[in-house]
Amino acid sequence: MNTLKRIDPRRPFTITAEGLKRITLGMTADLAGSLDPMGAAPGTVHREQVKMRRTTAAPQRVLLVAAHADRGALDDHARQVLAGAALIADALTEVVLLVFGEFTGDAAALGADKLIELPMFDRRRFAPLDELNALAACVAAYAPAHIFLPDNATGDGDLGRRYAAAARASVATHVVEIDTAHVASYVRANTAFAVRALPDVVLLAPNTVEPKLPFVGAGERVVWRFDGASAGAGVSGGENTVRDLGIEEIDAAQLALEEADFIVSAGNGVSDVPAFERLATTLGAAIGASRVAVDDGKFTRDKQIGATGKTVEASVYIAFGISGAVQHLQGIKDCRHVIAVNLDASAPIAKRANLTVIADARETIAALNEAAAAARNARGTGAALLNSSAVAEGALA
């Protein structure tokens, strides 16, 4: 007879500075709560260890991180760049975060000591010269030792190159290794490794730094006014020769899945394809499908998502009736928010999803379509646009 007791995974634990979970041996939930120095009520478990401030010393120099926000938050690449600057900063160095666009996140948790928010800049608006002047003005105000930006194709990489050229600053691009003294990049078609001293402007490649930090920053918000007509030191204002032609809206169904920001995807659990397609049209989402749904002839092969299909990077990915085979999960590994609608709470897709709705896919699609129709009627038959996120939230509530 086996007399060994099973370890209770819900026992009290702490999170170490390295992000590892450590169960407190010999302690029960009630005892852990009564001994909690943070004043937690008895019975409290799974309390994450409070992180300490990186530094409380008076700063003597500054590292500046600049990035564009996306719907109030920084993407993974930008958070990695900010973490990289915080990790190489010493006790006398302050990390200042300059955000182009509205930012509603926790700057301290991301490692920033000061936050400068410029909500007048939006990713839907193309204003490279104004952004260049704003960055130069911030550099003139804080005189940072180094400037860090994500090396991407969505504005940050272009801004970093523009500033380096205008200010005649040293720059390193596609940086894959960084410390307090040097940076390194792959060159010659990734056959060689180039190393140089830390330059004025550093453009980091994605996945160079782990964004989880063992400490927090001060997170102080700074009220900073920027006059778009003025230029910073070393950058000529000049005439604005760039004209924003705006964004041309197209039917989401015509958009390649690799470029889609919002995707609804159907699996074997979706039996009413016309209702699913109506929902995609209402939400303004591109249509994807699992391999099983494609093999069954419900969707064309160009809609298949997975290792043998398309790899997508959508901000929102809703999977209806998809169990989540490893090949499909590989195709959505870079999606920002995944919502799964499935009857099986233990399906592999549930482990990947940020939100799992345990419900029948057909019934959920019908409920969302009904909510969309109700919203359309409430706004009048002449309303042309629907707030898709509100419709979805109302139907899933």
N, C-alpha and C positions, 0 to 999 in steps of 0.2 A: 504493500500500500504506500502510495506517495504522500508523505507528510510535509513536503516542502510547500511553503506558502507562496502564493503568487505575489509578485511585487505590484503594488497599486500604482499605476501611472499617474494617478491624481494626487499623490502625496506632495507635500509642500516642497518647492524647489526654488533655487535662485538661478539667475543668469550671470555667468562670469563675464569679465571684461572682454574675453575672446568670443562671447556669444554662445557659450556652451551651457547646457542645462545641467545643474547639479542637484540631485535629490538630497534633502537634508535627512540623513539617517537617524532613526530613533525618535523622530518627531511626528506628531499627529497634526491634523489640521487645526484642532483647538489650541494645542500647545504652541504651534507656530504663530497663530494669531495673537495669543496672549503675550508672546515674547517679541513680537514685531516692534523694533525700535522706531518705526515710522508711524506707529499709532494705529495700525490696522485693527479692525474688529476681530474678535476671536472667530476662528473658522475660516479666515481668509487664506486662500491658497493661490499658487501660481502668480505670486507677486514678483514682477520684474525688478531686478536690482536697479536702484536709482543711480544714474550715471553722474559722475563728477564733472565740474567745469574743467575745460582743458587748461585754462590759465586765468588767474585773477590779477596778474601783475599789470602795471601801467605799460601800455604798448609803446615801443620805440620804432617799429616799422610796420608796414602794411603789405599784405598779399591781397590782391583784388581778383575776384571771380566774377565774370559776366556771363549771363545766359538768358535766353528767352523763356518765358513761362508758357505753359500750355494749359489753358482753362484753370488758371490759378495755382498750378503746381509745376515743379521741375520734373522733367523726365529722368529716366535712369541714367542717361549719359551725363546730364548736367549735375546730378547728385554725385556721380563718381568724380567729376572734376572738382566739385566743392570739397569732397572728402579728401582728395589728393592734396589740395592746398592746406587743409586743416592738419593732415598727418605730417607734413614737412614743416609746419610752422612751429617755432620754438616758443618758450614761455613769454618772450618779449615781443611776439609778433601777433598782430591782429588780422583776422580774416574778414574782409568786407565783401559782401555779396551784392552785386548790382543786377537787378532783375528787370528785364524789358517786358512789360506787361503786368497785369494784376497778379499778385502772389498772396495766397491765403494759407500757405503751409507753415510749418514750424521751422523757422530758420535756425534756431538754436539746436534742435535735434539733428539737423543736417550738418552742423559744425561751424556755422557762421557766427561771428561775434557782432557784426553790424549788418543790417539789411537796408538797402536803398531800393525802393520800389518805384518804377516809372510806368504807371498804368496807362499813360497816353500811347504807349507803343503796344501794338497788337500784331500777332502773327498774320492776321488777315490783311494787314496794311503794310505795304512795301515802302519803307522810308530809310534806305541805307545811309544816306548822308546825315539825316537827323540823328540816327543811332550812333553814327561815327562821332558826331559832335558831342552827344551825351556821354559817350565813353571817354572822349578826350577831356571833357570838363570834369568828370569824376577823377580821372588820373591827375589832372592839375590840382584838384582839391585835396587828394589823399596821398599823392606822390608814392604809389606802391613800388615795392622793389621788383615785383613780377606781376604779370597779368595772366590769368588762366581762363580759357574758354574751351567748350567742347568743339572738336573738329568734326562738324556735321555739315549736312547739305541743307539745313533748315534755317540758316541765318547767322548762327554763331561763328561757324568757320569763315564765312565771308567777312563778317565784321572784324574778326581778329586779323585777317590778312589786310583788310583795308586800313586798320589802325596802324599795323606795323609798317606798311608802305608810306602812309601819310606822315607818321612820326619818325620815320627812319630808325625804327627800333629793331633790335635783333629778334628773330622769331624761329621757333621750331614747330613743325607741323607733323601730324600723324604720330605723335609721341606715344610709345608703348611702354616706356619705363621712365620712372622719375624718382629722384630723391633730393636731398637738400643741396647737392653739389652738381648734379648732371641730369640730362635727359637723353633718351635714345630712341631711334626710329629705324625701321627696316628700309633699306634702299636697294636699288638694282633688282627690282622685281622680287623683293623679299629674300634675296640671296646673300645680303650683307647687312651688317648692323652698324649704324652710325651713332657715335656718342659725342656730345659736346657739353660745355658748361651751361648751367641754367640760364636761358636767355631772358630778354625782357618780356616777350610774349610766348606763352606755351599753349599749344592747341593739342589737347589730349584725344587720342583715339578711344573708341568705346571699349568698355570692359578692361581698362587698364588698372583701375583701382577698385577695391571692395568698398561700397558706399556705407556699410555698417561701421559705425565708429564706437569705440569704448568710452567716449566722453561726449560732452555737449559744449556748444559755444554760448556766448552771452546772449545772442539773439536780439540785440537792441535795434529797434526800428528807428531809422533816421529820416526826419522830414527834410527832403532835399528838393529844391525847385530848380528846374532846368529850363532855360530859355533856348528854344529850338533855333533861334537865329544866331546864337553865339557859338563860338568854337573854342575848344580847349587849347592848351599850350602845345605848340608844335604842329597843329593841324589847321590848315587854311579853311575858312568858312566857304568862300567861293559861291558860285551860283548853283542852285539846285537844278541839275539837268535831268533828274530822274522823275518820271511822271508815272504815278500808280494808276494802272488801267482797271483796277478792281479785280474781283474774282468772278470768273465765268462759271455759273452753275450748270452742271450737266446731270443727266439722269444717272442715278447710282448704278443702274443695271448695265450701263455702258462703261463703267469704270473697271479697270483691271483689278483683280482681287489683291494683287501685291501693293496697289496704291490706295486701297479703300481704308478709311478710318473707322467705319462702322459696318460690321458684317453680321448678318443673321444666317445661320447655317443649319441645314436639315440633315437628319440621319434616318435610320430605318424606322424610327418611331414617329415620323411625320407621314401620315396617310393622306391628308387633304392638301395636296400641293398647291392648288389654286388659292386656298385660304392663306397658306404660307407666303405665296408670292404677293398677295394683296397686302399683307402685313409689312413685307419688305418695302413695297412702294410707299405705304403710308409713313413708315419710319424714315424713309430716305436712306435705306441701307442696301449695301451690295449683297448678293446672294451667293452663298457657298454651300457645299454639301460634303458628306462623308463618302468614302469609297463605296460602301455598301449601297447608298442611295444612288450613286452614279451607275454602279453595276446593274441595279434594278431598272435602269432606264428612266428614273424620275428627273434626272438632271444631266446636262451635257458634261462631257469630260473636262472642259475648261473651268467648271465650277468646283472640281474636286480639290479639297484641302488636305494636306498631309505629306508624308515623306515621298509618296509617289505622285503627288499633285502639286499644289501651290503652297508656298510658305508665306504666311501673312503677318502683318505687324499692326493690326487694327488697335485703336484705342479701346473700342468696345466690341466684343465678340460674343454673340448669343447663340448657344448651341441647343437646338431643339431635338430631343430624341436621339442624341449621339452618346454611345456608351463610352467612347474615348480610348480606342485602341492606341497602342504606342506610336503607330505611324501617324495617326491624326494629331496626337499631342505634340509630336515633333513639328507639325506644320503650324501650330499656334503658340509655340514656346515664347515668341516675342510679343504676343498680344498683351496689352496693358491691363485690361479688365475683362475677365471671362465670366459669363453668366451661363449656367447650365440648367436646362429644364429637362428633368428625367424622373421616371418613376422609381428608379433604383438608386437609393441613397449611397450605396457602396460602389457605384460605377466609377471607373478610373477618372472620368471627366470631373467628378465631384472633388477629387483630390487636387486637381489643377484649378478649378473654378474659384473665383473670389466670392461668388454667391451661387448657391445651388437651390433651385426651386423644385421640391419633390412634388411633381404633379404630372398629369398626362399632357403630352406635347400638343395634341389636337385640341384639348379643352383650353389650354393656356393660350394658344394662337387665336382661338375663337373669342376668348375673353378680351384679348388685346385688340382684336378687330372691333369688337363691340364698344370698347372704351374709346377707340379712335372715332367711331361713328358718333358716339355721344358727344365727344369734344367738338367734332365738326358741326353738329347740329347746334351746340351751345354757342358757337361763334358765328353761326349763320352760314347759309349755303354759299355765300360769296367769299368765305374765308379761303385763302389759298395755301396758307402754311399752318402746320400743326406742330405743337411742341412735343416731339416724339418722346423725350425723356419723361415728361409729365404723364403722357399716356401710359408708358410702360410701368411707371411707379404706381399709378392708380390701379392698373389691372392686377399687379402682383401684390398689392397691399392686402 
